[in-house]
Every structure is written in C-alpha cells, then in structure tokens.
Amino acid sequence: MKANVKRPARFSFKTITEKEAKHLTLIFVAVLFLVIVVLALFPLLDREEERYEVTTYAMGSYVQQTVYGENREDAAVKAADAVEALEQKISWRVENSDIQKLNNNAGKDWVTLSDETLNILTQAQSVSEKSGGAFDVTIAPISRLWDFDDELNEVPDSDLITSLLPYVNHSLLRIDETEQTASLKNLGMAVDLGSVGKGAACDAAVRAYEEAGAKAAIIAVGGSVGVYGEKSSGKPWSVAVRDPNGDGSLGSVTLAEGFVSTSGSYEKYFEQDDVLYHHLLDPKTGYPAESGLVSVTVVAKSGVLSDALSTACFVLGREDGMKLLEEFDAEGIFINSDNNITVTDGLKDRFTLTSRDYTLVS
C-alpha cells in the first residue's frame, strides 16, 4: 500500500482578540489540569503489574493475548508459537499434518499421531459419542461440500448431500491411545477438527503460559477464550458474551480459570432465496441445524471441550444441550431466536446481562 505523503502546510497567522486570547488560555489551563490529574492517578488506574498485549493471526482468526508478569513478553511469544505449531498438526489443509495423514489413509492403515493431536481427537470423540452424533468429528465430507469459507456460497445439491451422509459416522473413527494411533474405517471418510481448533489453540497457549512462568494471561482465538493464573487485584476474569444480533456484547461471565467458547449462527452464513444458511451443520441431516437457538456459550475445563460442547449444544437444542453439559461438568448460556436467555445453575451468579434486548428465563 502506498503511503499518503503530505507536504508541510503553509501557515498564515492572524491577530486574535483579547476575548479569544482569554478563551484559549482557559482551554490551555483546563487541558493542563486534566493532564496533571491523569498523571497523578495513573499509578492507581491499574495496580496490576505491567501487561503485554499482542495480536497475531492463526487458525483462520486473530489471536489476541494479554499477559502479566515478569516473563510476559516471552510467554506471549511462546504461546503464539504453540498455536502456530498446533495448526501445523491438526489442520487438514496443511501438507503432512497429523489429520491430513489420517484422512489420506481412510479405509487403509492406522496412523501414528502426536500426543497433542491424539489428546484433542480423544476429547472431541468423547463429545461425539455422548452427544449421540450431534457433534461429529467426521463431518468433513459434508462441511467441505458447504464450504462456508468460500465467498461464492450456494446450497449444495440435495442428492449429493444424501450421498455423503454415510461417510459421516464418528463410530467408525477408531482411536488406540495405548499405541497412539487412529484410523478411519472406510474410504471416503475424513476428520475435520476446525470446530475445536480454536479451543485447542487456547489449551496450547495456556500450557505455554505455565511453562514460561507467566503470572496471569487471557487469550482469545475467534470465539474461544482461555484464562490462566490470577490477576493481582484478586478479581475474577470477565469474558464478554457477544450479542448475536449485533457487534457488541449482551453481557459477561466471570471465571477464575477455565475456557469459554461460543457457537453462533451469526458467525458464518449466507442467504439464498431469502433463506439464511449458517455453518453449524447437523451431522444427521447434512443441513444447518434447526434447534431454535442462535447462540450457545459454554464454560468448560478445556478449550477443546468448550468448543465441541458449544457446537453440540447448538445442534441439540436447549433441553438436550443442558443434559449434555452435566455429563462434562460444564456450564452454558443458551440464546434462542426470541431473544430469551437460559443460563445453567453454575453460571447464574457469574453471568451479568447488560442488554435490554434480551430476557433471562429460568
């Protein structure tokens, strides 16, 4: 991009009146007073130790970090490196990644996976199983068909969707934790960890913070957030919950530790023939889920679980989604198309609604 270079302006001066001079003097005094006050209060504005803030790009999203402690900058660099390294392992688009190798050997051989990939795949598979397939790590044949990352979206042919559904079956993904291997039983199957990638990135970053000796940190990757350590103020972390009908937030949830992920129909979508098609697909139908929900936020013990559960709950709907969360000792915030919000018991004292456009219901 060419920089816009401006030539120095030629200034002309004029004599000002006594009234104008007094006015300018008052403005100068007021500004000077404000500066003095701000400088005097600066040490009190944020008594926490200095923080390091940085934004990078990975996993198809901006990665935003705020890190506290003496090793804050080094910890942030190591966290960013950990996220980039993870992407090289779990993205099916990356040549020779763990997941690409697994997919390329579908219907053939077992594939040895890295510790990190195996752990992510195992957690994701547990959500696939306990959700009854509402979340399915083998949805790649269908998700690639829709390809919501393509700017020229259109609804796929219904016969083609039907023909690919048999290849979406999490029970045909086999994992051997002892041998650290996995396999896809049938040719044509494929795994896509995109729905848990951002949560997994938060997991990787939090491990990096701990190893680097950071005092506290918060990281946001797309719709997933991870927090680590305790702020000097002793106050819990506050994570905003996005307004699915706008660009701002509708409230916030506090937590001392853990991970938060949100799945919403507003994230990726397109319209065709006056019908909105969002990216949260129901693995059983091959079409966008119709659960009456527009957003689900989940708080869980790991980023992978928070990510997978938010997707599963969106597909299942509120009632079945809340039952699923109990199995993982997780909490959630469910927002339906009528702007009604349901919060699980564990978050009722930690969620604050600030928008008047929504109603909390029991």
Secondary structure, DSSP 8 states (H G I E B T S, - for coil): -----------------HHHHHHHHHHHHHHHHHHHHHHHHHHHH--S--EEEEEEEETTEEEEEEEESTTHHHHHHHHHHHHHHHHHHH-TTSTT-HHHHHHHTTTS--EE--HHHHHHHHHHHHHHHHTTTSS-TT-HHHHHHH-TTSSS-----HHHHHHHGGG--GGGEEEETTTTEEEESSTT-----HHHHHHHHHHHHHHHHHHHT-SEEEEEETTEEEEEE--TT---EEEEEE-TTSSSEEEEEEESSEEEEEEETTSSEEEETTEEEES-B-TTTSSB--SSEEEEEEEESSHHHHHHHHHHHHHH-HHHHHHHHHHTT-EEEEEETTSEEEE-GGGTTTEEE--TT-EEE-
